[in-house]
Amino acid sequence: MRLEKYDLTTGKILNKLLLIALPIMGTSFMQMAYNLVDMFWLGSIGSGAVAAAGTAGMFTWVSMSLMILSRTGIDIGVSQNFGSGKIDIAKKFAQTAFIFSAILGIIYMLLMLVFRVQLIGFFNITDVDVNLSAQSYLMIISIGTPFTFTSAVMTSTFNASGNSRVPFIVNVIGIGLNMILDPIFIFVLKQGINGAGIATVISQIVVFFTLVFFITKGNLRPFQSYQLFAKMDIPLLKQILKWSIPVALENLLFSSLTILINRMVAGFGVYPMAVMRVGSQIESLTWLIAGGYATALTTFIGQNFGARKQDRIRRGMKISFVAMSIWGLLVTLLMLFFGEFLMSIFLHEKEAITLGATYMIFLATCQISGSIENLSSSYLRGTGNTLPPSLVSIFCNTIRVPLAYFLSITPLGLTGLWIGFVAGAVLRGVVLIIVYLINVSKVHHFNYE
């Protein structure tokens, strides 16, 4: 059951933020570590395997947008009602989101299974082996979609109640299992890239059933009783969608536009595709850790918003900006001075490593803004105001595609594409920070209705 220490409306702010943030960031770090290990094994097969997995993985990324339709409602609805002491309403939010996410997960799984050839064909990959491998990999990983959707809702339910420790333990178990199974299926059972997909799905299923046990029977479950398939509360579902649709559209557009950019990259060959795949995983040092912290901050703000503690929210934001700025600087320095070394761990062709080192320099320029931009979104979303940060992100992300395209058809070529891609990210970070500062300067009281 919920303990007093998970009440984020009292106690030292930094301690409470770290109490929930560290397990979430730990889960993100373990996920990043798994992705890097997975990529290491795939890299042992060749750059084609890395490119194929990265291409199919784009559609897993798109699925995150649908996942957000449920998770955002949990982050806001559960945290605010815990803060105001309305535990029964918080539970109804959680149960409604669970059923909704299960339905979405099944629908998305079927779409990937039925249209896998067309989805991979969108990238116009000229290498036949890479194209076929991506189709096969997509078919396998699609099976785990309903389990990841519902697991995400249960994870968010724990996080929003202030207890991120349980999902951390469960997800570490799943990630650890995935790391063990990867080389077994890839090399021992000689399944190649398909083996990586099979290992992932098995781990996702294990995580799902473990979370089910903890949320229904565990000693630290957020609610006294919890039914997985309780009747959906339609008014609460409407509220969840009202909060979630702007965020989901933002993420769907972002992932879709990234797919377009990856299609442009595919025109330059397999090596640039592999470099983008590796670079995105290394960059996850920023967005997984900063995103994990932002999730914790949303919960902190949501609970204190429900408890009407405005000053506590402001102090929490100041602490957060300092912490994430320092983290962004550390990642920037890592990319600038150790980019080539990091690429050489996962890619073995000299041309790919050299190309990757250049790409890391470009990525380094947007890590500080990337680390702190989520804090602005967390502040607004924690209070239930999800539209402004989503509009900013949609606008700035949309600019990235034409900017990358027009620069790519200049003599700069691939370098121009990367410049456009990174410039859009920097712009997004800067504008989101400005939006936060404007909102803080205007707000003298909260509307709690």
C-alpha positions as CSV (number, residue, x, y, z in Angstrom):
1,M,0.0,0.0,0.0
2,R,1.0,3.6,-0.4
3,L,3.4,4.9,2.2
4,E,3.9,8.4,3.6
5,K,7.3,8.7,2.0
6,Y,5.7,8.5,-1.5
7,D,3.6,11.6,-0.7
8,L,5.4,14.3,-2.7
9,T,3.5,17.2,-1.2
10,T,5.6,17.2,2.0
11,G,9.3,16.9,3.0
12,K,12.5,18.1,1.4
13,I,11.9,18.9,-2.3
14,L,15.2,17.5,-3.7
15,N,14.9,14.3,-1.6
16,K,11.3,13.7,-2.8
17,L,12.2,14.5,-6.4
18,L,15.1,12.1,-6.3
19,L,13.0,9.4,-4.5
20,I,10.8,9.1,-7.6
21,A,13.3,10.3,-10.3
22,L,16.2,8.0,-9.6
23,P,14.3,4.7,-10.1
24,I,12.7,6.2,-13.3
25,M,16.1,7.3,-14.6
26,G,17.6,4.0,-13.5
27,T,15.0,2.2,-15.6
28,S,15.8,4.5,-18.5
29,F,19.5,3.9,-18.0
30,M,19.0,0.2,-18.0
31,Q,16.9,0.4,-21.1
32,M,19.6,2.5,-22.8
33,A,22.2,-0.1,-21.7
34,Y,20.1,-2.9,-23.2
35,N,19.7,-1.0,-26.5
36,L,23.5,-0.5,-26.7
37,V,24.1,-4.2,-25.9
38,D,21.5,-5.2,-28.4
39,M,23.1,-3.0,-31.0
40,F,26.5,-4.4,-30.2
41,W,25.3,-7.9,-30.9
42,L,23.6,-6.8,-34.1
43,G,26.7,-4.9,-35.1
44,S,28.6,-8.2,-34.9
45,I,26.3,-9.5,-37.7
46,G,27.0,-6.3,-39.7
47,S,25.8,-2.8,-40.4
48,G,22.9,-4.1,-42.4
49,A,21.4,-5.8,-39.3
50,V,21.8,-2.5,-37.3
51,A,20.1,-0.6,-40.2
52,A,17.2,-3.2,-40.5
53,A,16.5,-3.2,-36.7
54,G,16.6,0.6,-36.7
55,T,14.2,0.9,-39.6
56,A,11.7,-1.5,-38.0
57,G,12.2,0.2,-34.7
58,M,10.8,3.4,-36.2
59,F,7.3,1.9,-36.0
60,T,7.8,0.9,-32.4
61,W,8.7,4.5,-31.8
62,V,5.4,5.6,-33.5
63,S,3.6,3.3,-31.1
64,M,4.8,5.5,-28.3
65,S,2.4,8.1,-29.5
66,L,-0.6,5.8,-29.0
67,M,0.8,4.7,-25.6
68,I,0.8,8.4,-24.6
69,L,-3.0,8.5,-25.1
70,S,-3.3,6.5,-21.9
71,R,-0.1,7.4,-20.0
72,T,-0.6,11.2,-20.0
73,G,-4.0,10.7,-18.4
74,I,-2.4,8.6,-15.7
75,D,0.4,11.1,-15.1
76,I,-2.1,13.9,-14.6
77,G,-5.2,12.3,-13.3
78,V,-3.7,9.9,-10.8
79,S,-1.1,12.3,-9.5
80,Q,-3.5,15.2,-9.0
81,N,-6.1,13.0,-7.3
82,F,-3.5,11.5,-5.0
83,G,-2.4,15.0,-4.1
84,S,-5.9,16.0,-3.2
85,G,-6.6,12.7,-1.4
86,K,-9.2,11.4,-3.9
87,I,-7.8,7.9,-4.2
88,D,-11.0,6.3,-5.6
89,I,-11.0,8.7,-8.5
90,A,-7.3,8.1,-9.1
91,K,-8.0,4.3,-9.3
92,K,-10.8,4.9,-11.8
93,F,-8.4,6.9,-14.0
94,A,-5.9,4.0,-13.8
95,Q,-8.4,1.3,-14.6
96,T,-9.9,3.1,-17.5
97,A,-6.5,3.9,-19.0
98,F,-5.5,0.2,-18.7
99,I,-8.5,-1.1,-20.7
100,F,-8.1,1.7,-23.3
101,S,-4.3,0.9,-23.7
102,A,-5.0,-2.8,-24.2
103,I,-7.4,-2.0,-27.0
104,L,-5.0,0.4,-28.7
105,G,-2.1,-2.1,-28.4
106,I,-4.1,-4.9,-30.1
107,I,-5.1,-2.6,-32.9
108,Y,-1.6,-1.4,-33.5
109,M,-0.2,-4.9,-33.4
110,L,-2.6,-6.0,-36.1
111,L,-1.7,-3.0,-38.3
112,M,2.0,-3.8,-38.1
113,L,1.4,-7.5,-38.9
114,V,-0.8,-6.9,-41.8
115,F,1.0,-4.0,-43.4
116,R,4.6,-4.8,-42.5
117,V,5.7,-5.0,-46.2
118,Q,4.2,-1.7,-47.1
119,L,5.5,0.0,-43.9
120,I,9.1,-1.1,-44.5
121,G,8.7,-0.5,-48.2
122,F,8.1,3.2,-47.4
123,F,11.8,3.7,-46.8
124,N,12.8,2.6,-50.3
125,I,15.8,0.6,-49.0
126,T,17.9,-0.5,-52.0
127,D,19.6,-3.4,-50.1
128,V,17.2,-6.4,-50.5
129,D,18.6,-8.3,-47.5
130,V,18.2,-5.3,-45.2
131,N,14.6,-4.8,-46.5
132,L,13.6,-8.4,-45.9
133,S,15.3,-8.5,-42.5
134,A,13.4,-5.3,-41.4
135,Q,10.1,-6.8,-42.4
136,S,10.8,-10.0,-40.5
137,Y,12.0,-8.1,-37.4
138,L,8.9,-5.9,-37.5
139,M,6.6,-8.9,-37.6
140,I,8.2,-10.4,-34.5
141,I,8.4,-7.3,-32.3
142,S,4.8,-6.3,-33.2
143,I,3.6,-9.3,-31.1
144,G,4.8,-7.6,-27.9
145,T,2.8,-4.4,-28.5
146,P,-0.3,-5.1,-26.4
147,F,2.0,-6.1,-23.5
148,T,4.1,-3.0,-23.7
149,F,1.1,-0.7,-23.9
150,T,-0.5,-2.1,-20.8
151,S,2.8,-2.4,-18.9
152,A,3.4,1.3,-19.6
153,V,0.0,2.2,-18.0
154,M,0.8,0.1,-14.9
155,T,4.2,1.7,-14.7
156,S,2.7,5.1,-14.9
157,T,0.2,4.3,-12.2
158,F,2.9,3.4,-9.8
159,N,5.0,6.5,-10.8
160,A,2.0,8.8,-10.4
161,S,1.3,7.5,-6.9
162,G,4.9,8.5,-6.0
163,N,6.2,4.9,-6.0
164,S,8.6,4.4,-8.9
165,R,10.7,1.8,-7.1
166,V,8.4,-1.2,-8.0
167,P,8.3,-0.6,-11.8
168,F,12.1,0.0,-11.7
169,I,12.7,-3.4,-10.2
170,V,10.3,-5.1,-12.6
171,N,11.7,-3.4,-15.7
172,V,15.3,-4.1,-14.6
173,I,14.3,-7.8,-14.4
174,G,12.8,-7.6,-17.9
175,I,15.8,-5.8,-19.3
176,G,18.3,-8.1,-17.7
177,L,16.4,-11.1,-19.1
178,N,16.5,-9.5,-22.6
179,M,20.3,-9.0,-22.3
180,I,20.7,-12.7,-21.4
181,L,18.4,-14.0,-24.2
182,D,19.8,-11.8,-27.0
183,P,23.1,-13.7,-27.6
184,I,21.4,-17.0,-27.0
185,F,18.8,-16.4,-29.7
186,I,21.1,-14.5,-32.1
187,F,24.1,-16.7,-32.0
188,V,23.5,-20.0,-30.2
189,L,20.1,-20.7,-31.8
190,K,21.3,-18.9,-35.0
191,Q,18.2,-16.7,-35.4
192,G,20.2,-13.6,-36.3
193,I,18.3,-10.4,-36.2
194,N,15.0,-12.3,-35.6
195,G,16.5,-13.7,-32.4
196,A,16.8,-10.2,-31.1
197,G,13.1,-9.7,-31.7
198,I,12.1,-12.9,-30.1
199,A,14.2,-12.1,-27.0
200,T,12.5,-8.7,-26.7
201,V,9.0,-10.1,-26.9
202,I,9.6,-12.8,-24.3
203,S,11.0,-10.1,-21.9
204,Q,8.0,-7.8,-22.6
205,I,5.6,-10.6,-21.6
206,V,7.5,-11.4,-18.4
207,V,7.4,-7.7,-17.4
208,F,3.7,-7.5,-18.1
209,F,2.7,-10.5,-15.8
210,T,5.2,-9.3,-13.1
211,L,3.6,-5.9,-13.0
212,V,0.1,-7.4,-12.9
213,F,1.1,-9.3,-9.8
214,F,2.6,-6.2,-8.1
215,I,-0.4,-3.9,-8.9
216,T,-3.0,-6.4,-7.8
217,K,-1.3,-8.3,-5.0
218,G,1.9,-6.6,-4.0
219,N,2.5,-5.0,-0.6
220,L,3.3,-1.6,-2.2
221,R,0.4,-1.5,-4.6
222,P,-1.1,2.0,-5.0
223,F,-4.7,0.9,-4.4
224,Q,-6.2,-1.5,-1.9
225,S,-8.0,-3.3,-4.7
226,Y,-7.4,-3.1,-8.4
227,Q,-9.2,-4.9,-11.3
228,L,-7.4,-5.0,-14.6
229,F,-10.6,-5.2,-16.7
230,A,-13.0,-3.0,-14.7
231,K,-15.7,-1.1,-16.6
232,M,-14.3,1.9,-18.4
233,D,-15.5,5.3,-17.0
234,I,-16.5,7.2,-20.1
235,P,-16.4,10.7,-18.6
236,L,-12.9,10.0,-17.2
237,L,-11.8,8.6,-20.6
238,K,-12.9,11.8,-22.2
239,Q,-10.8,13.7,-19.7
240,I,-7.8,11.5,-20.4
241,L,-8.2,12.1,-24.1
242,K,-8.5,15.8,-23.6
243,W,-5.2,15.8,-21.8
244,S,-3.5,13.3,-24.0
245,I,-4.4,14.1,-27.6
246,P,-2.2,17.2,-27.9
247,V,0.8,15.2,-26.4
248,A,0.0,12.1,-28.6
249,L,-0.2,14.2,-31.7
250,E,3.1,15.9,-30.8
251,N,4.8,12.6,-30.4
252,L,3.1,11.0,-33.5
253,L,4.2,13.9,-35.6
254,F,7.7,13.9,-34.2
255,S,8.2,10.2,-34.9
256,S,6.5,10.4,-38.3
257,L,8.8,13.3,-39.3
258,T,11.8,11.4,-38.0
259,I,10.7,8.5,-40.2
260,L,10.7,10.9,-43.2
261,I,14.2,12.1,-42.3
262,N,15.4,8.5,-42.0
263,R,14.0,7.9,-45.4
264,M,16.1,10.8,-46.7
265,V,19.1,9.3,-44.9
266,A,18.4,5.9,-46.5
267,G,19.1,7.5,-49.9
268,F,22.7,8.0,-48.8
269,G,23.3,4.3,-48.1
270,V,23.5,1.8,-45.3
271,Y,26.3,3.4,-43.4
272,P,24.4,6.7,-42.7
273,M,21.4,4.6,-41.6
274,A,23.5,2.6,-39.2
275,V,25.2,5.8,-37.9
276,M,21.8,7.4,-37.2
277,R,20.7,4.3,-35.4
278,V,23.8,4.2,-33.2
279,G,23.7,8.0,-32.7
280,S,20.1,7.9,-31.5
281,Q,21.0,5.3,-28.8
282,I,24.0,7.3,-27.6
283,E,21.9,10.4,-27.6
284,S,19.4,8.5,-25.3
285,L,21.9,9.4,-22.5
286,T,20.1,12.8,-22.8
287,W,16.5,12.1,-23.6
288,L,16.0,8.9,-21.5
289,I,17.6,10.4,-18.4
290,A,16.1,13.8,-18.9
291,G,12.7,12.3,-19.9
292,G,12.8,10.0,-16.9
293,Y,13.4,13.0,-14.6
294,A,10.7,14.9,-16.4
295,T,8.2,12.1,-15.7
296,A,9.1,12.3,-12.0
297,L,8.7,16.1,-12.1
298,T,5.3,15.8,-13.7
299,T,4.2,13.6,-10.8
300,F,5.7,16.0,-8.3
301,I,3.9,19.0,-9.9
302,G,0.7,17.0,-10.3
303,Q,0.5,16.0,-6.6
304,N,1.4,19.5,-5.4
305,F,-1.0,21.1,-7.9
306,G,-3.7,18.9,-6.4
307,A,-2.6,19.9,-2.9
308,R,-2.5,23.6,-4.0
309,K,1.2,24.1,-3.1
310,Q,2.3,26.6,-5.7
311,D,5.5,27.7,-3.9
312,R,6.7,24.1,-3.6
313,I,6.2,23.7,-7.4
314,R,8.3,26.8,-8.1
315,R,11.2,25.6,-5.9
316,G,11.1,22.2,-7.5
317,M,11.4,23.8,-10.9
318,K,14.5,25.8,-10.0
319,I,16.2,22.7,-8.6
320,S,15.3,20.8,-11.7
321,F,16.7,23.3,-14.2
322,V,20.1,23.3,-12.4
323,A,20.3,19.5,-12.3
324,M,19.3,18.9,-15.9
325,S,21.6,21.7,-17.2
326,I,24.6,20.0,-15.6
327,W,23.6,16.7,-17.1
328,G,23.2,18.1,-20.6
329,L,26.7,19.7,-20.3
330,L,28.2,16.3,-19.4
331,V,26.6,14.5,-22.3
332,T,27.7,17.3,-24.7
333,L,31.3,16.9,-23.6
334,L,31.1,13.1,-23.9
335,M,29.9,13.4,-27.5
336,L,32.5,16.0,-28.5
337,F,35.6,14.3,-27.1
338,F,34.6,10.6,-27.2
339,G,32.2,10.4,-30.2
340,E,34.5,8.4,-32.5
341,F,35.4,5.9,-29.7
342,L,31.7,5.4,-28.9
343,M,30.9,4.7,-32.6
344,S,33.7,2.2,-32.9
345,I,32.2,0.1,-30.2
346,F,29.1,-0.6,-32.3
347,L,30.3,-0.2,-35.9
348,H,33.3,-1.9,-37.3
349,E,33.7,-0.5,-40.8
350,K,36.1,2.4,-40.9
351,E,34.0,4.6,-43.2
352,A,31.0,4.2,-40.9
353,I,33.0,5.1,-37.8
354,T,34.4,8.2,-39.4
355,L,31.0,9.3,-40.5
356,G,29.6,8.6,-37.1
357,A,32.2,10.7,-35.4
358,T,31.1,13.7,-37.5
359,Y,27.4,13.1,-36.7
360,M,28.2,13.0,-33.0
361,I,29.6,16.6,-33.2
362,F,26.4,17.8,-34.6
363,L,24.3,16.0,-32.0
364,A,26.4,17.5,-29.2
365,T,25.1,21.0,-30.0
366,C,21.5,20.2,-28.9
367,Q,22.1,18.2,-25.7
368,I,21.8,21.0,-23.2
369,S,18.6,22.4,-24.6
370,G,17.3,18.8,-25.0
371,S,18.0,18.1,-21.3
372,I,16.0,21.1,-20.0
373,E,13.2,21.4,-22.6
374,N,11.2,18.6,-21.0
375,L,11.1,20.6,-17.7
376,S,8.9,23.2,-19.3
377,S,6.5,20.6,-20.6
378,S,6.4,18.9,-17.2
379,Y,5.4,22.1,-15.5
380,L,2.5,22.7,-17.8
381,R,1.4,19.1,-18.1
382,G,1.5,18.6,-14.3
383,T,-1.1,21.3,-14.0
384,G,-3.2,19.8,-16.8
385,N,-2.2,22.3,-19.4
386,T,-1.0,20.0,-22.2
387,L,-1.7,22.1,-25.3
388,P,1.0,24.9,-25.3
389,P,4.1,22.6,-25.1
390,S,2.6,20.3,-27.7
391,L,1.9,23.2,-30.1
392,V,5.5,24.4,-29.8
393,S,6.9,21.0,-30.4
394,I,4.7,20.4,-33.4
395,F,5.7,23.7,-35.0
396,C,9.5,23.2,-34.4
397,N,9.5,19.5,-35.4
398,T,7.6,20.3,-38.6
399,I,10.3,22.8,-39.6
400,R,13.0,20.2,-39.3
401,V,11.9,18.2,-42.4
402,P,11.9,20.9,-45.0
403,L,15.1,22.4,-43.5
404,A,16.8,19.0,-43.6
405,Y,15.6,18.3,-47.1
406,F,16.6,21.6,-48.7
407,L,20.0,21.5,-47.0
408,S,20.5,17.9,-48.2
409,I,20.0,18.8,-51.9
410,T,22.8,21.5,-51.6
411,P,26.5,20.5,-52.0
412,L,26.4,19.8,-48.3
413,G,24.5,16.6,-48.9
414,L,24.2,14.4,-45.9
415,T,26.0,17.0,-43.7
416,G,23.3,19.5,-44.6
417,L,20.6,17.0,-43.7
418,W,22.1,16.5,-40.3
419,I,22.5,20.3,-39.8
420,G,18.8,20.8,-40.5
421,F,17.8,17.9,-38.2
422,V,19.8,19.3,-35.2
423,A,18.9,23.0,-35.8
424,G,15.2,22.1,-35.4
425,A,15.9,20.4,-32.1
426,V,17.8,23.4,-30.8
427,L,15.0,25.7,-31.8
428,R,12.4,23.5,-30.0
429,G,14.4,23.5,-26.8
430,V,14.9,27.3,-26.8
431,V,11.2,28.1,-27.6
432,L,9.9,25.7,-24.9
433,I,12.1,27.3,-22.3
434,I,10.7,30.8,-23.3
435,V,7.2,29.4,-23.1
436,Y,7.9,28.3,-19.6
437,L,9.3,31.6,-18.5
438,I,6.3,33.5,-20.0
439,N,3.9,31.2,-18.1
440,V,5.7,31.6,-14.8
441,S,5.8,35.4,-15.1
442,K,2.0,35.5,-15.7
443,V,0.8,33.0,-13.1
444,H,0.0,34.4,-9.7
445,H,-2.4,31.7,-8.7
446,F,-3.6,28.4,-10.1
447,N,-7.0,27.6,-11.5
448,Y,-7.9,24.4,-9.6
449,E,-11.3,23.8,-11.1
